[in-house]
Amino acid sequence: MRARVTPTLGPVQVSVLWGLVVPPTKSAVEQDLYLLWPGLVDGEMVAGAPDPALSRSVGERGFTVIREGRLPLFARHIYTGGQRPPPEAIEGGAPFVTYVREAGALGRTSPATYIRIPWTPKLVNPTFLMELRMTLVDSIKERRASWLENRIWGRRHTITLSFHDVRSRALFPMYLAHRNRVAHLADDPSQLLINFGDSEHLKIYEVSPPASRRQPSETRKDTEVVSLYLDPSEGLRPQVLAVQFGYFTGWQSWALVVFAALFFVLGNIAGPLIAVLARRVGARLAGRIHFGPRGQAVERQTGTVVPRETLTRIEPGTTTLEEVLRLCGPEPEEHEQLAMPERRILVYRGRKIVPQRRRRLGWLATVSRWDAEHHEVEITLDRGVVQGVQARVRRTHLEKPDGG
């Protein structure tokens, strides 16, 4: 089975080529062959009246005929010494009917086609291959993607060819009625092939199954071929060849490089601006929103804030330097006077910030302002003994907790 895809993505030309292999212990029976095709067929038609027997056959099983006619049928001579002669047209072609099931709980079925291959001695002649030609109008499906993806990388499509796939609701009843007369696949090599024209602008994204083969065409210029070897040991198991592909323009072939460079340049330019903006917005939100459980202490403290209770325990003339460091902290700011080397001044500075919260929603609350208390304690010592203590507290209002 051979299909041809072009960059226009129009109807797909399909050729089914086959021959009959008769076992040496049997003789050929002069009877017609029938082909079930999963879908609507079109293309060049052969003159002649439709076959009423086909319409009657599908009608008896509850189907409705939506189209009928005759498809071109040829016999190809495969053993020639010189130039291959043109295919021989079979008079009358191959009559067909396309049908659907209108009624049913699941609604109308997808169309299927029932094709009769009239008997001719060339069917069993090993020097000939029979060729049935048709056109498929709905075999290429567009893959869903965003507008940006389609604009940059082009549209993606999927085409599928199958063999022995009778799972559709229109095909299975016909297969079931004639399953005892199915012609099985011979041991001779058989393939599903899809030819893609204009391979210079073709991008194949995915091929299923992985055992499928990709290669340049040996007979057609600028053509890529994807093929699947049909395994006769699979019996009636469906064998499906699916290709996800797309055609791109010259600009789209450079899309990845252009966009990578563009994002690199914009990132270097916009990065510092975004960082500054993020810091400002973050600082403003930090000054207006507070997160925490109700009743939890939310004041923030920096530096060393000496509590009033601790200051009352420092007695001038009695408390020593070691006691001050144990009570207030081991890392004060220390001042010395050159004129009085035995006098030292220890300075403790700290700040407490308390948010004034208003509206609350669970742990989230808004902040109207931040009240800041700046504490400064000076402790004067002479010869290692406290001589005086001075404490100052300055209160201010801040817009954000890290404000000066």
VOMARZA-888295 format. One line per 10 residues: number of its first residue (from 1); their letters; for each residue x, y, z of N, C-alpha, C. Coordinates in steps of 0.1 Angstrom, whole numbers. Each point is the difference from the previous one (the first is absolute). Layout:
VOMARZA-888295
NUM> A> X/Y/Z/X/Y/Z/X/Y/Z | ...
END
This chain:
VOMARZA-888295
1> MRARVTPTLG> 9/-12/0/-9/12/0/9/12/0 | -2/9/-10/9/12/-2/-8/13/0 | 4/9/8/-7/13/0/10/11/-3 | -4/11/-6/8/11/-3/-5/13/6 | 9/7/8/-4/13/6/8/11/-6 | -7/11/-3/7/12/-6/-1/12/9 | 8/10/-2/0/11/10/-13/8/0 | -9/-2/-10/-13/7/0/-9/-7/10 | 3/-12/4/-8/-7/10/-14/-2/-5 | -2/-2/-13/-13/-3/-6/-3/-14/1
11> PVQVSVLWGL> -9/-5/-8/-4/-14/0/12/-9/-3 | 1/-11/7/11/-10/-1/-3/-10/-10 | 9/-2/-10/-1/-10/-10/5/-13/6 | -8/-11/-1/3/-13/6/-1/-10/-11 | 10/-9/0/0/-12/-9/1/-12/9 | -9/-10/-3/1/-13/7/5/-10/-10 | 11/-6/1/6/-9/-9/1/-14/6 | -5/-10/-7/0/-14/6/0/-10/-11 | 2/-12/4/-1/-12/-9/-5/-12/9 | -6/-10/-6/-5/-11/7/11/-12/-1
21> VVPPTKSAVE> 2/-6/11/9/-12/0/-8/-12/2 | 0/-9/-10/-8/-12/1/9/-11/4 | -4/-8/11/9/-11/4/1/-10/-12 | 12/-7/0/2/-9/-12/-9/-12/0 | -6/-3/12/-9/-12/1/-15/4/-4 | -2/13/-3/-14/4/-3/0/8/-13 | -12/1/-5/-2/7/-13/-8/13/3 | 2/10/-8/-7/13/2/-15/-1/-3 | -8/6/9/-14/0/-2/-4/14/-6 | -7/0/-11/-3/13/-6/-12/6/7
31> QDLYLLWPGL> 4/9/10/-9/8/7/5/13/3 | -9/10/3/4/13/3/6/2/14 | 8/10/2/5/4/13/-7/12/5 | 0/2/13/-7/12/6/10/6/9 | 0/14/0/9/7/9/-8/10/8 | 2/-1/14/-6/9/9/10/11/3 | -4/13/-3/9/11/2/-6/9/11 | 8/4/10/-5/8/11/-1/15/-3 | -10/4/-7/-1/15/-3/-6/2/-14 | -1/13/-3/-6/5/-12/10/0/-11
41> VDGEMVAGAP> -3/-5/-12/9/0/-11/-5/9/-11 | 10/5/-8/-3/10/-11/10/-3/-11 | 1/10/-9/9/-1/-10/-6/-2/-14 | 9/-3/-10/-5/-2/-14/-9/-13/0 | -12/2/-6/-9/-11/-1/0/-6/-14 | -4/-13/-1/-1/-7/-12/-15/0/-5 | -2/2/-13/-13/0/-5/-7/-14/2 | -13/1/4/-7/-13/2/-11/2/11 | -10/-8/-1/-11/1/10/5/-6/14 | -5/5/11/3/-6/13/-4/-14/1
51> DPALSRSVGE> 5/-7/9/-3/-15/2/-11/0/10 | -13/-4/-4/-11/-1/9/2/-11/11 | 8/-10/-3/2/-11/10/7/5/12 | 10/10/-2/7/6/11/-10/8/9 | -8/8/-6/-10/8/8/-9/-9/7 | -5/-11/-6/-9/-9/6/7/-7/12 | 13/-3/-1/7/-8/10/1/9/13 | 4/12/-2/2/9/12/-14/4/6 | -10/2/-9/-13/3/4/-7/-10/9 | 3/-13/-3/-6/-11/7/6/0/15
61> RGFTVIREGR> 11/6/2/6/0/13/-3/14/8 | -9/7/-5/-4/13/7/8/12/-3 | 8/0/-11/8/11/-4/-7/8/-11 | 4/13/-1/-5/9/-10/11/4/-10 | -3/-2/-12/10/3/-10/0/15/-3 | 12/7/1/1/14/-2/7/3/-13 | 7/-9/-6/7/2/-12/3/-14/-7 | 0/0/-13/4/-12/-7/6/4/-14 | 7/-9/-6/7/2/-12/10/-11/-3 | 10/3/-9/10/-9/-3/14/6/0
71> LPLFARHIYT> 9/-7/7/14/5/1/9/-6/-11 | 10/8/-4/10/-6/-10/7/-12/5 | 1/-10/-8/6/-13/3/10/-3/-11 | 12/-3/3/11/-3/-10/7/-13/3 | 7/-5/-10/9/-12/1/13/5/-4 | 10/-1/9/14/4/-3/8/-12/-3 | 8/0/-12/9/-11/-3/13/3/7 | 5/-9/8/11/2/8/13/-6/-5 | -1/-9/-10/12/-6/-6/1/5/-15 | 9/10/-2/2/5/-13/15/2/-2
81> GGQRPPPEAI> 4/-3/-12/14/1/-3/5/14/-2 | -8/8/-6/5/14/-3/-9/10/8 | -5/9/-7/-9/11/6/-13/-7/4 | -4/4/12/-12/-6/6/-12/6/-8 | -9/-9/-5/-12/5/-7/-10/6/10 | -9/9/-5/-9/7/9/-10/-11/6 | -7/3/11/-9/-9/6/-12/-3/-10 | -5/-12/1/-12/-3/-9/-12/2/9 | -9/9/-5/-12/3/7/-10/-12/-2 | -6/-4/11/-11/-10/0/-13/7/-3
91> EGGAPFVTYV> -6/-5/-10/-13/6/-5/-10/-1/11 | -7/11/3/-11/1/10/6/3/14 | 13/0/2/5/3/13/-5/-8/11 | 0/5/12/-4/-7/12/-12/8/6 | -12/-6/-1/-11/7/6/1/1/15 | -6/11/6/1/2/14/-13/7/5 | -3/-1/13/-10/7/7/6/6/13 | -3/12/3/4/6/13/-13/1/8 | 1/-5/13/-12/-1/8/2/5/14 | -11/2/7/1/4/14/-12/-7/7
101> REAGALGRTS> 0/0/13/-12/-4/7/-6/12/7 | -12/4/-5/-7/12/5/-5/-1/14 | -7/-11/3/-7/-2/13/10/-7/10 | -5/0/12/8/-7/10/2/9/12 | 3/-6/12/2/8/12/11/10/0 | 11/-4/-8/12/9/-1/-1/10/-11 | -11/0/-7/-1/10/-11/6/-6/-13 | 2/9/-10/5/-3/-13/15/-5/1 | 3/-11/-7/14/-5/0/8/8/-10 | 13/-2/1/9/6/-10/-2/-9/-13
111> PATYIRIPWT> 3/6/-12/-2/-8/-12/10/-11/-2 | -4/-10/-7/8/-11/-5/-3/-3/-14 | 9/-7/-7/-2/-3/-14/2/-15/-3 | -9/-5/-7/0/-15/-4/3/0/-15 | 11/-7/-4/5/0/-14/0/-14/-5 | -5/-2/-12/0/-13/-6/11/0/-11 | 9/-10/1/11/-1/-10/-5/-12/-10 | -4/4/-12/-5/-11/-9/11/-10/-4 | -4/-12/-2/9/-10/-4/6/2/-13 | 13/-2/-1/8/0/-12/12/-10/1
121> PKLVNPTFLM> 4/-7/-10/11/-10/1/13/7/5 | 1/13/-2/12/6/5/1/1/15 | -11/-2/7/1/-1/15/9/-10/5 | 1/-12/-7/8/-11/4/12/-2/-8 | 3/9/-10/11/0/-8/12/6/7 | 11/-8/3/11/6/8/8/10/-7 | -2/2/-13/7/11/-7/-7/13/1 | -12/1/6/-7/12/1/-3/4/15 | -1/13/2/-5/5/13/-12/8/-3 | -11/-2/7/-12/8/-1/2/13/7
131> ELRMTLVDSI> -6/11/-5/1/13/6/-13/6/1 | -5/4/12/-12/7/2/4/15/4 | -6/9/-8/4/14/3/-12/7/6 | 2/9/10/-10/8/6/6/12/7 | -9/9/4/4/13/6/-7/1/13 | 8/3/11/-5/1/13/-1/15/4 | -12/5/4/-1/14/2/1/4/15 | 0/-10/9/1/3/14/10/-8/8 | 10/-5/-7/10/-8/7/11/8/7 | 1/13/-3/10/9/7/-8/8/10
141> KERRASWLEN> 4/-2/13/-6/7/11/9/11/5 | -5/12/3/9/10/5/0/-2/16 | 13/2/5/2/-2/14/-4/14/7 | -7/-1/11/-4/12/7/12/6/7 | 1/13/-2/11/8/6/-4/14/2 | 8/8/8/-4/14/2/4/8/-13 | -6/12/0/3/9/-11/15/3/-1 | 7/2/11/14/3/0/8/-12/-6 | -3/-12/4/7/-12/-5/-1/-1/-15 | -13/2/-5/-2/-1/-14/8/11/-8
151> RIWGRRHTIT> 0/12/6/7/11/-6/15/-1/-1 | 6/-6/10/14/-1/1/5/-12/-7 | -5/-12/4/5/-13/-5/-8/-6/-11 | -11/7/-4/-8/-6/-10/-11/-10/5 | -9/-3/-8/-11/-9/4/5/-15/-1 | -4/-8/10/3/-14/0/-12/-8/-4 | 3/-11/-7/-11/-9/-5/4/-14/3 | -10/-9/-1/2/-14/2/-7/-7/-11 | 7/-10/-6/-6/-9/-10/1/-14/5 | -10/-8/-3/0/-14/5/-5/-9/-11
161> LSFHDVRSRA> 8/-11/-2/-4/-11/-8/-1/-13/8 | -10/-8/-2/-1/-12/8/-3/-12/-9 | 2/-12/6/-3/-13/-6/-6/-9/10 | -12/-6/-4/-7/-9/9/-6/8/12 | -3/13/-1/-6/7/11/-15/1/-3 | -8/-8/7/-14/0/-3/-8/4/13 | 6/8/8/-6/4/13/-11/10/-1 | -1/7/-11/-11/11/-1/-14/-7/-1 | -10/8/4/-13/-6/1/-6/-3/-14 | 5/7/-10/-5/-3/-14/7/-12/-6
171> LFPMYLAHRN> 12/-3/4/8/-11/-6/-3/-13/7 | -1/0/13/0/-13/7/-12/-9/-4 | -12/5/-1/-11/-9/-4/2/-7/-14 | 6/8/-9/3/-6/-13/11/-11/1 | 10/3/8/10/-10/2/-5/-13/6 | -9/3/11/-5/-12/7/-9/-9/-9 | -7/6/-10/-8/-8/-8/8/-8/-10 | 12/4/-3/8/-7/-10/14/-5/6 | 1/-1/13/13/-3/6/5/-14/-4 | -9/-9/-4/5/-14/-4/6/0/-14
181> RVAHLADDPS> -1/12/-7/6/0/-14/11/10/-1 | 6/4/11/10/10/0/13/-6/-7 | 5/8/-10/13/-4/-6/12/5/9 | 7/-10/4/11/4/9/13/5/-7 | 8/7/7/12/5/-6/10/-11/-3 | 6/0/-12/10/-10/-4/13/3/6 | 9/-9/-1/14/1/5/9/10/-8 | -5/3/-12/8/9/-8/0/14/7 | 11/8/-3/1/13/7/-11/9/-4 | -6/6/10/-11/10/-1/3/12/9
191> QLLINFGDSE> -4/12/-5/4/12/7/-12/10/0 | 0/9/10/-7/13/0/10/11/-3 | -2/8/-10/10/10/-4/-7/14/-1 | 6/10/5/-4/14/-1/11/8/-6 | -2/6/-12/10/8/-7/-4/15/3 | 10/7/5/-1/14/3/8/8/-10 | -7/8/-8/7/9/-9/6/12/6 | 9/7/-7/7/12/4/6/-3/14 | 9/-10/1/6/-4/12/10/11/6 | 4/10/-8/9/11/5/-8/9/10
201> HLKIYEVSPP> -13/0/-1/-8/8/9/-9/-8/9 | 4/-13/2/-8/-9/8/7/-3/13 | -8/0/11/4/-3/13/-8/-12/5 | 5/-11/3/-7/-12/5/3/0/15 | -10/2/8/1/1/15/0/-14/7 | -9/-9/-5/-2/-12/6/-5/-11/-9 | 5/-12/1/-4/-11/-8/-4/-12/9 | -11/-6/-3/-5/-11/8/-5/-11/-10 | 5/-13/3/8/-5/12/15/4/-3 | 8/-2/11/14/3/-1/7/-9/-10
211> ASRRQPSETR> -5/-11/-4/6/-9/-10/-1/5/-14 | -7/11/-2/-2/6/-13/14/5/-5 | 1/1/-13/12/4/-7/-1/13/-7 | 10/9/1/0/12/-8/12/0/-9 | -2/4/-13/11/1/-9/-4/8/-12 | 10/6/-7/-3/7/-13/-6/-9/-10 | -8/5/-8/-6/-9/-11/10/-3/-10 | 0/-13/-5/9/-4/-10/-4/3/-14 | -13/4/-2/-5/3/-13/-5/14/-2 | -3/7/11/-6/13/-1/10/10/6
221> KDTEVVSLYL> 2/11/-7/10/10/5/-7/9/11 | 8/4/10/-5/8/11/-12/-6/6 | 1/-13/4/-11/-7/6/5/-8/11 | -7/1/12/3/-8/11/-10/-12/2 | 5/-12/3/-9/-11/0/0/-6/15 | -12/-2/5/-2/-6/13/-7/-13/-2 | 5/-11/4/-6/-13/-3/0/-9/12 | -10/-10/-1/-2/-10/11/-1/-13/-7 | 8/-10/4/-1/-13/-6/-11/-7/8 | -9/-6/-8/-11/-7/6/4/-14/3
231> DPSEGLRPQV> -2/-4/13/4/-13/5/-12/-10/-2 | 1/-10/-9/-11/-9/-2/-3/-9/13 | 9/-1/9/-2/-8/12/-10/7/10 | -3/13/-3/-9/7/9/-15/-4/-2 | -2/-8/-11/-14/-4/-2/-9/12/-3 | -11/0/7/-10/11/-2/2/12/9 | 12/0/7/3/11/9/2/13/-8 | -6/12/4/2/12/-8/15/4/0 | 4/4/-12/14/6/-2/-2/14/-5 | 5/10/7/-3/14/-3/13/7/-1
241> LAVQFGYFTG> 1/8/-10/11/9/-2/-5/15/1 | 5/7/10/-4/14/3/12/9/-1 | -1/11/-6/11/10/-1/-5/14/3 | 7/6/10/-3/14/3/11/9/-7 | -5/9/-8/9/8/-9/-4/14/-1 | 8/8/-7/-4/14/-3/9/5/-11 | -5/9/-8/8/7/-10/3/14/5 | 12/5/-1/4/13/5/5/9/-11 | 0/13/2/5/10/-10/15/3/4 | 6/8/-8/14/4/3/2/7/13
251> WQSWALVVFA> -10/9/3/1/7/13/-2/-9/12 | -9/-10/-1/-2/-9/11/11/-9/3 | 9/-3/-10/11/-8/2/10/7/9 | 0/13/1/9/8/9/-7/4/12 | -12/-4/3/-8/5/11/7/-3/13 | 5/-12/2/6/-3/13/12/9/3 | 9/2/-10/12/8/2/-4/14/2 | -9/6/-7/-4/14/1/-6/2/14 | -9/-8/4/-6/2/13/9/-2/12 | 9/-10/-2/10/-1/11/9/12/1
261> ALFFVLGNIA> 5/6/-11/8/12/1/-9/12/5 | -12/1/-4/-9/11/4/-2/-1/15 | -3/-12/6/-2/-1/14/13/3/8 | 12/-4/-6/12/3/6/2/15/2 | -2/8/-11/2/14/0/-10/7/9 | -13/-4/-1/-10/6/8/2/-3/15 | 5/-12/3/3/-4/14/11/9/6 | 11/2/-8/10/9/5/-4/14/2 | -10/5/-8/-4/14/1/-11/1/11 | -9/-9/0/-12/1/9/3/-6/14
271> GPLIAVLARR> 10/-8/1/3/-6/13/2/10/11 | 10/10/-1/2/9/10/-13/9/3 | -7/3/-10/-13/8/2/-10/-8/8 | -2/-13/-4/-9/-8/7/4/-2/15 | 13/-2/2/5/-2/14/-2/12/8 | 2/13/-5/-3/12/8/-15/1/3 | -8/-2/-11/-14/0/2/-5/-10/11 | 5/-12/-1/-4/-10/9/4/3/15 | 12/6/1/4/4/14/-9/11/5 | -4/10/-8/-8/11/4/-14/-5/4
281> VGARLAGRIH> -6/-9/-9/-13/-5/3/0/-9/12 | 11/-8/1/1/-9/12/1/8/13 | 8/11/-1/1/8/13/-13/7/3 | -7/4/-10/-13/7/3/-10/-10/5 | -1/-12/-5/-9/-10/5/4/-5/14 | 13/0/3/5/-4/13/-4/10/10 | -1/13/-4/-4/11/9/-15/1/2 | -8/-7/-8/-15/1/1/-7/-13/3 | 7/-11/0/-6/-13/2/8/-7/11 | -7/-7/9/6/-8/10/-6/-13/1
291> FGPRGQAVER> 8/-10/2/-5/-14/0/4/-7/13 | -10/-4/8/2/-7/12/-12/-2/8 | 0/-10/10/-12/-3/8/-4/12/9 | -13/0/3/-5/11/9/6/-2/14 | 4/11/6/5/0/14/15/-3/0 | 6/-4/-11/15/-2/1/8/13/0 | 10/0/8/9/12/1/6/2/-14 | -2/12/-5/4/3/-14/11/11/0 | 5/5/11/10/10/0/13/-5/-5 | 7/8/-7/13/-3/-6/11/8/7
301> QTGTVVPRET> 11/-6/3/10/6/8/14/-2/-7 | 7/11/0/14/0/-5/9/6/10 | 13/-4/0/9/6/9/-2/-6/14 | 3/8/11/-2/-5/14/-9/10/7 | -11/-4/4/-10/8/7/1/-5/15 | 4/9/9/2/-4/14/-14/3/7 | -6/-9/5/-13/2/7/1/9/12 | -11/7/4/1/9/11/2/-8/13 | -5/-12/1/2/-8/12/15/-3/2 | 7/-2/-11/15/-3/1/7/13/4
311> LTRIEPGTTT> -4/11/-4/7/12/4/-2/3/15 | -11/-4/5/-2/3/15/9/-9/8 | 6/-10/-6/9/-9/8/14/5/0 | 3/11/-8/13/6/0/1/11/10 | 9/-1/10/1/10/11/13/7/-2 | 0/13/-2/12/8/-1/8/-1/13 | 13/-2/-1/9/-1/11/2/-15/5 | -9/-9/-5/1/-14/5/2/-9/-12 | -8/1/-10/0/-10/-11/14/1/-8 | 6/-11/-3/12/0/-6/-2/-3/-16
321> LEEVLRLCGP> 12/2/-7/0/-2/-14/-5/-14/-4 | 5/-11/7/-4/-13/-3/-15/-2/2 | -6/6/10/-14/-2/2/-8/8/-11 | 5/11/-4/-7/7/-11/0/-8/-13 | 11/-6/-3/1/-8/-12/-9/-13/1 | -2/-5/12/-8/-12/2/-15/4/-1 | -4/12/5/-14/4/0/-4/6/-14 | 8/8/-6/-4/7/-12/5/-6/-13 | 10/-8/0/5/-5/-12/15/1/-1 | 7/-9/-7/15/0/0/6/8/-11
331> EPEEHEQLAM> -9/6/-9/6/8/-11/-5/14/-1 | 3/8/10/-4/14/-1/9/9/-9 | -4/12/-3/8/10/-6/8/7/11 | 13/1/-1/8/5/11/7/13/-4 | -1/10/9/7/13/-2/10/2/11 | 12/5/-4/10/3/10/4/15/-2 | 5/6/12/4/14/0/15/0/2 | 8/7/-9/14/0/2/4/7/12 | -7/11/4/3/7/12/-2/-7/12 | -10/-10/0/-3/-8/12/0/-15/-5
341> PERRILVYRG> 12/-6/-1/1/-13/-5/-7/-11/8 | -3/3/13/-7/-10/8/-15/1/0 | -5/10/-8/-14/1/-1/-5/-6/-14 | -10/-8/0/-5/-6/-12/-15/2/0 | -5/1/-13/-15/1/-2/-4/-11/-9 | -9/-8/5/-6/-11/-8/-14/4/-5 | -1/-2/-13/-13/5/-7/-7/-12/-6 | -13/-2/3/-8/-10/-6/-11/6/-8 | -1/-3/-13/-10/5/-9/-8/-11/-6 | -13/3/-1/-9/-10/-6/-13/7/-4
351> RKIVPQRRRR> -8/-8/-8/-12/5/-5/-11/-10/0 | -12/4/4/-12/-9/0/-10/6/-10 | -6/-9/-9/-10/5/-9/-12/-9/2 | -12/7/1/-12/-7/3/-10/5/-11 | -7/-10/-7/-10/4/-10/-13/3/6 | -7/10/-5/-13/3/4/-10/-6/-10 | -6/-11/4/-8/-8/-10/-14/5/1 | -7/-1/-12/-14/4/-1/-9/-12/-4 | -3/-1/-13/-9/-11/-4/8/-14/0 | -7/-10/4/6/-13/1/-9/-11/-7
361> LGWLATVSRW> 6/-9/-7/-6/-11/-6/8/-12/3 | -4/-7/11/8/-12/4/14/5/6 | 10/-5/-6/14/4/4/5/12/-8 | -8/5/-9/4/11/-9/-6/13/5 | 8/10/2/-5/13/6/7/11/-8 | -7/11/-1/5/12/-6/7/9/10 | 10/8/-3/7/8/9/-2/15/-4 | -4/8/10/-2/14/-3/13/8/1 | 9/-4/11/13/6/1/8/-8/9 | 13/3/1/9/-7/9/6/10/10
371> DAEHHEVEIT> -2/-4/13/5/9/11/14/-5/4 | 9/9/0/14/-4/3/5/7/12 | 7/-7/9/6/5/12/15/-2/-1 | 7/12/0/15/-1/0/5/1/14 | 6/-10/5/6/0/14/15/2/0 | 4/8/9/15/3/2/3/1/15 | 9/-8/4/4/0/15/15/2/0 | 4/10/9/14/3/2/3/-3/15 | 10/-8/2/4/-4/14/14/5/1 | 3/9/10/13/5/3/6/-7/11
381> LDRGVVQGVQ> 13/-5/-2/7/-7/10/13/7/3 | 4/-1/13/13/6/4/7/-11/8 | 12/-4/-5/8/-11/6/-8/-13/2 | -9/-3/-11/-7/-12/0/-13/0/8 | -4/11/5/-12/1/8/-10/10/-6 | -12/-3/0/-10/9/-6/-1/13/7 | 0/11/-7/-1/14/6/-14/6/-3 | -5/-3/-12/-13/6/-4/-6/-8/-12 | -13/0/-1/-8/-6/-10/-10/10/-6 | 0/1/-14/-9/9/-7/-6/-7/-11
391> ARVRRTHLEK> -14/0/-1/-7/-7/-10/-9/10/-8 | 0/-2/-13/-8/9/-8/-9/-9/-10 | -12/4/-2/-9/-7/-9/-6/10/-9 | 1/-2/-13/-6/9/-11/-10/-8/-8 | -12/5/-2/-11/-7/-7/-2/7/-13 | -2/-9/-11/-3/5/-13/-10/-9/-7 | -5/5/-11/-9/-8/-8/6/-3/-14 | -1/-13/-4/6/-4/-13/-10/-5/-9 | 2/1/-13/-8/-5/-11/2/-15/-2 | 12/-5/2/4/-14/-2/10/-4/11
401> PDGG> 1/-12/3/8/-5/12/14/3/-1 | 6/0/-13/14/2/-2/4/15/-2 | -10/9/2/3/14/-2/9/6/10 | 8/11/-3/9/5/9/-7/9/11
END
